[in-house]
């Protein structure tokens, strides 16, 4: 294909316009080159092009198709600069000038170029600082680039490889001290067009990170995540008031929140609109809720609990709602077991049914329909339309 002396270093292979293509370093002349086959199997003739000749260029080239045209990320050893360049056509006949990604980089091993949600992204290791970095273009063609973000440091070796895992960028890389292989994957993608500068989103690193050196243990170097979150072998959580959130299908399904120093955190599950008011340490919403009606615990309702259901409220200290719909535990240590549109006052209990109003102090209703126990210590076992008013 190319018989020039000392050629083919740092080669990268990709399918371009249905044909194999290669970017590589021609070390004898210190040039970056590109070659593409004339047929889909690579058995025909190859067309070679010298793309960049200024400086010792072409190190660690990574070839990919970006917005329909071939593109290359590479390193200029003379200027210590990571560059990106893209062709002006689908087969790489004509190329745009290189665009600088970052200068002052001590890069000794690899660059990895992939397209993430329609935008080119590049990962590499700055060996001078032991930093694994990722940087995104600010447009689909890579004409301008954002600020590189450090994903891990300071003991990262020069090797890294990035790929799309479930549509999100994942990077395999090497820890310098242990020679162990690490893996990190994004949880979500920030919104365009400002994602390259949105550090709080770019650093949304997944906890799916493990050593691959013959052990299933987590990597023993802590990874700083968004909002002060930390991951290491013995701790998953946050060291700030930033909530710890667990998501499924890009929706928050479970979160731990700290309301004040020295207080027990609150736990909120189910619909992401469920909420616990301030001053309610130890309160729990285990699940339920919907966009048609969230479950809520009122401010100051310490140790209150809603187990599930929809449009339920626990509005006092130690109040409990087991489930159902439109139920309210309004008094301290009151309980509504379930059912529909039931109420319980101070120390009161509405076990279930529909329209059961145990509003008197320590009043109780076992169930039924349209029953009201508004006297203190009043009790209605069940039935329909009963009222217990006397103490």
GIJO-V411870 format. One record per backbone hydrogen bond with DSSP energy under -1.0 kcal/mol. CO is the residue of the C=O (numbers start at 0). NH is the residue of the N-H. E is the energy in kcal/mol with one decimal. If there is no record, write none. Layout:
CO & NH & E
CO & NH & E
This chain:
5 & 26 & -1.1
5 & 27 & -1.1
8 & 24 & -3.1
11 & 22 & -2.2
13 & 20 & -2.5
15 & 18 & -1.8
18 & 15 & -3.5
19 & 36 & -2.6
20 & 13 & -2.2
21 & 34 & -2.6
22 & 11 & -2.3
23 & 32 & -2.8
24 & 7 & -1.0
24 & 8 & -1.4
24 & 26 & -1.1
25 & 30 & -1.9
29 & 56 & -1.5
30 & 25 & -2.8
31 & 50 & -2.8
31 & 51 & -1.2
32 & 23 & -2.1
33 & 48 & -2.8
34 & 21 & -2.9
35 & 46 & -2.7
38 & 41 & -1.2
44 & 37 & -2.2
46 & 35 & -1.9
48 & 33 & -2.6
51 & 31 & -2.0
54 & 56 & -1.2
55 & 76 & -2.3
57 & 60 & -1.0
58 & 74 & -1.9
61 & 72 & -2.1
63 & 70 & -2.8
65 & 68 & -1.7
68 & 65 & -3.2
69 & 86 & -2.9
70 & 63 & -2.3
71 & 84 & -2.3
72 & 61 & -2.3
73 & 82 & -3.2
74 & 58 & -1.5
75 & 79 & -1.2
75 & 80 & -1.6
79 & 104 & -2.6
80 & 75 & -2.8
81 & 100 & -3.1
81 & 101 & -1.3
82 & 73 & -2.1
83 & 98 & -3.6
84 & 71 & -2.9
85 & 95 & -2.6
93 & 87 & -3.6
98 & 83 & -1.9
101 & 81 & -3.2
104 & 106 & -1.0
105 & 126 & -2.4
111 & 122 & -2.4
113 & 120 & -3.1
115 & 118 & -1.7
118 & 115 & -3.3
119 & 136 & -2.5
120 & 113 & -2.3
121 & 134 & -2.1
122 & 111 & -2.4
123 & 132 & -3.0
124 & 126 & -1.1
125 & 128 & -1.2
125 & 129 & -1.3
125 & 130 & -1.8
129 & 155 & -1.2
130 & 125 & -2.6
131 & 150 & -3.1
131 & 151 & -1.0
132 & 123 & -1.6
133 & 148 & -2.9
134 & 121 & -2.5
135 & 145 & -2.7
143 & 137 & -3.1
148 & 133 & -1.9
151 & 131 & -2.7
154 & 175 & -2.9
158 & 173 & -1.1
160 & 171 & -2.7
162 & 169 & -3.1
164 & 167 & -1.3
167 & 164 & -3.6
168 & 185 & -2.2
169 & 162 & -2.3
170 & 183 & -2.1
171 & 160 & -2.2
172 & 181 & -3.2
173 & 156 & -3.2
174 & 178 & -1.9
179 & 174 & -2.7
180 & 211 & -1.7
181 & 172 & -2.2
183 & 170 & -2.9
184 & 205 & -3.4
193 & 196 & -1.6
196 & 198 & -1.6
197 & 200 & -1.3
197 & 201 & -2.9
198 & 202 & -2.3
200 & 203 & -1.9
202 & 204 & -2.5
203 & 186 & -2.3
206 & 208 & -2.3
216 & 210 & -1.9
224 & 227 & -1.2
225 & 228 & -1.1
227 & 238 & -1.3
228 & 224 & -2.9
229 & 236 & -1.6
230 & 222 & -1.4
231 & 234 & -1.0
234 & 231 & -1.9
236 & 229 & -2.3
243 & 255 & -2.4
245 & 252 & -2.7
245 & 253 & -1.5
247 & 250 & -1.6
250 & 247 & -2.6
252 & 269 & -1.6
253 & 245 & -3.0
254 & 267 & -2.7
255 & 243 & -2.0
256 & 265 & -2.9
259 & 262 & -1.7
263 & 281 & -1.3
265 & 256 & -2.4
266 & 284 & -2.7
267 & 254 & -2.4
270 & 273 & -2.0
274 & 296 & -2.0
277 & 299 & -1.7
279 & 282 & -1.9
280 & 302 & -2.0
282 & 266 & -2.0
283 & 305 & -2.4
284 & 268 & -3.0
287 & 270 & -2.8
289 & 292 & -1.7
292 & 289 & -1.2
294 & 274 & -1.8
295 & 313 & -1.7
296 & 276 & -2.8
297 & 300 & -1.4
299 & 301 & -1.3
300 & 303 & -1.6
301 & 317 & -2.7
303 & 283 & -2.4
304 & 320 & -2.4
305 & 285 & -2.5
308 & 288 & -2.8
309 & 325 & -1.6
311 & 295 & -2.3
312 & 328 & -2.3
313 & 297 & -1.8
315 & 318 & -1.7
316 & 332 & -2.9
318 & 304 & -2.8
319 & 335 & -2.5
320 & 306 & -2.6
323 & 309 & -2.2
324 & 340 & -2.7
326 & 312 & -2.5
327 & 343 & -1.4
328 & 314 & -2.6
330 & 333 & -1.9
331 & 346 & -2.3
333 & 319 & -2.2
334 & 349 & -2.5
335 & 321 & -2.8
338 & 324 & -2.4
339 & 354 & -2.1
341 & 327 & -2.5
342 & 357 & -2.6
343 & 329 & -2.3
343 & 330 & -1.1
344 & 347 & -2.6
345 & 361 & -3.6
347 & 334 & -2.4
348 & 364 & -2.4
349 & 336 & -2.1
352 & 339 & -2.3
353 & 369 & -2.3
355 & 342 & -2.9
356 & 358 & -1.2
356 & 372 & -2.6
357 & 344 & -2.9
359 & 362 & -2.0
360 & 376 & -3.1
362 & 348 & -2.5
363 & 379 & -2.4
364 & 350 & -2.7
367 & 353 & -2.5
368 & 384 & -2.5
370 & 356 & -2.7
371 & 387 & -2.6
372 & 359 & -2.1
374 & 377 & -1.9
377 & 363 & -2.5
379 & 365 & -2.7
382 & 368 & -2.7
385 & 371 & -2.7
387 & 374 & -1.8
